[in-house]
Amino acid sequence: MSKREKAIEVSVQDSERNNQAIQQVFIGKRLIGEVVPDDGRFKAVMLKDETSFRVRSQEEGLETILQQYHLHQY
């Protein structure tokens, strides 16, 4: 038997912390990660275990957070 596909609501909210623009990534109402500027590049941070990944762009940071979430099911 195959599994049913589930619709998952992903939203990104722009926010500001310490005068820096950040993106917060939500699945449903649960905050799972943030994309934060870091010396001309960006850092994708998983909030559950504080794992961070250096990425080249905000889009790559968003993709990395979603990949890690689905891989490890935080």
C-alpha positions in Angstrom: 0.0 0.0 0.0 1.2 3.5 -0.7 1.0 6.3 1.8 -1.3 9.2 1.2 0.2 12.5 0.5 -0.3 15.1 3.2 -0.7 18.8 2.6 1.8 20.6 4.8 1.5 24.4 5.4 4.9 26.1 5.2 5.1 29.8 5.9 8.0 32.2 6.1 7.8 35.4 8.1 10.3 38.3 7.9 11.3 39.6 11.2 14.1 41.8 12.7 16.5 40.9 15.6 19.4 43.1 16.6 18.8 45.4 13.6 19.2 42.4 11.2 16.5 41.1 9.0 15.8 37.4 9.6 13.4 34.9 8.1 11.5 32.5 10.4 10.3 29.2 8.9 7.1 27.7 10.2 5.4 24.4 9.5 1.8 25.0 10.6 2.2 27.1 13.7 5.5 25.5 14.8 8.7 27.5 14.3 11.3 25.1 13.0 14.2 27.3 11.8 15.6 30.7 10.9 17.7 32.1 8.1 20.1 34.7 9.5 22.6 37.0 7.7 26.2 36.1 8.5 29.2 38.1 7.1 27.8 38.5 3.5 26.3 35.0 3.5 23.6 33.4 5.4 23.2 30.8 8.2 20.3 28.4 8.3 19.6 27.4 12.0 17.4 24.5 13.1 15.9 25.6 16.4 15.3 22.2 18.0 19.0 21.3 18.3 20.7 24.6 17.3 22.3 22.9 14.3 23.5 25.6 11.8 24.4 25.4 8.1 26.3 28.1 6.1 24.5 28.8 2.9 24.9 31.3 0.0 21.4 32.7 -0.2 18.2 33.0 1.8 16.5 30.6 -0.7 19.2 28.0 -0.1 18.8 28.5 3.6 15.0 27.9 3.3 15.6 24.7 1.3 18.2 23.4 3.8 15.8 23.9 6.7 13.0 22.1 5.0 15.3 19.3 3.9 16.7 18.8 7.4 13.2 18.9 8.9 11.8 16.2 6.6 15.0 14.1 6.9 15.0 14.1 10.7 11.3 14.9 11.3 12.0 17.3 14.1 
